[in-house]
Amino acid sequence: MSSAAPASPRDDDAIFEMVSDVFRREIDPAVARHGGKVELVDVQNGTIVVRMKGGCQGCGMATVTLRQGIEASLKRLLPGLQGIRDITDHTAGSNPYYAQPVA
């Protein structure tokens, strides 16, 4: 567990605005080249909540992209960031990389 104090709602709002800008300028264009999208859903107590879509949804490399790419970059910009939580259902969607087998 981290010894850092949880972010306040005001801090979460500021983090959301900053991360939203980073997503728009850097992350969205990079992920879109692979047919994907990462939606910034919320910031809760210093943790960024995202949902992966398109080619990212169900992709075997989604976790690598999220942890080693997006999370690592954001932690360099925001050293107090608690982490990222992915709320994606990687087996659903209109065009997931991996679909649930049909029984």
ChimeraX attribute file (.defattr): number of C-alpha atoms within 10 A of each C-alpha:
attribute: neighborCount
match mode: 1-to-1
recipient: residues
	/A:1	4
	/A:2	7
	/A:3	5
	/A:4	10
	/A:5	10
	/A:6	16
	/A:7	18
	/A:8	12
	/A:9	13
	/A:10	10
	/A:11	15
	/A:12	20
	/A:13	16
	/A:14	13
	/A:15	21
	/A:16	21
	/A:17	13
	/A:18	14
	/A:19	19
	/A:20	17
	/A:21	12
	/A:22	16
	/A:23	20
	/A:24	10
	/A:25	11
	/A:26	11
	/A:27	18
	/A:28	16
	/A:29	14
	/A:30	13
	/A:31	19
	/A:32	14
	/A:33	10
	/A:34	11
	/A:35	15
	/A:36	22
	/A:37	21
	/A:38	22
	/A:39	16
	/A:40	16
	/A:41	15
	/A:42	18
	/A:43	23
	/A:44	20
	/A:45	17
	/A:46	24
	/A:47	19
	/A:48	22
	/A:49	18
	/A:50	18
	/A:51	18
	/A:52	23
	/A:53	23
	/A:54	19
	/A:55	20
	/A:56	27
	/A:57	27
	/A:58	23
	/A:59	20
	/A:60	12
	/A:61	10
	/A:62	19
	/A:63	14
	/A:64	12
	/A:65	15
	/A:66	19
	/A:67	15
	/A:68	11
	/A:69	13
	/A:70	19
	/A:71	20
	/A:72	16
	/A:73	14
	/A:74	20
	/A:75	14
	/A:76	10
	/A:77	13
	/A:78	15
	/A:79	9
	/A:80	16
	/A:81	20
	/A:82	20
	/A:83	16
	/A:84	20
	/A:85	18
	/A:86	18
	/A:87	11
	/A:88	18
	/A:89	13
	/A:90	21
	/A:91	16
	/A:92	15
	/A:93	15
	/A:94	10
	/A:95	16
	/A:96	20
	/A:97	20
	/A:98	16
	/A:99	15
	/A:100	10
	/A:101	6
	/A:102	4
	/A:103	3
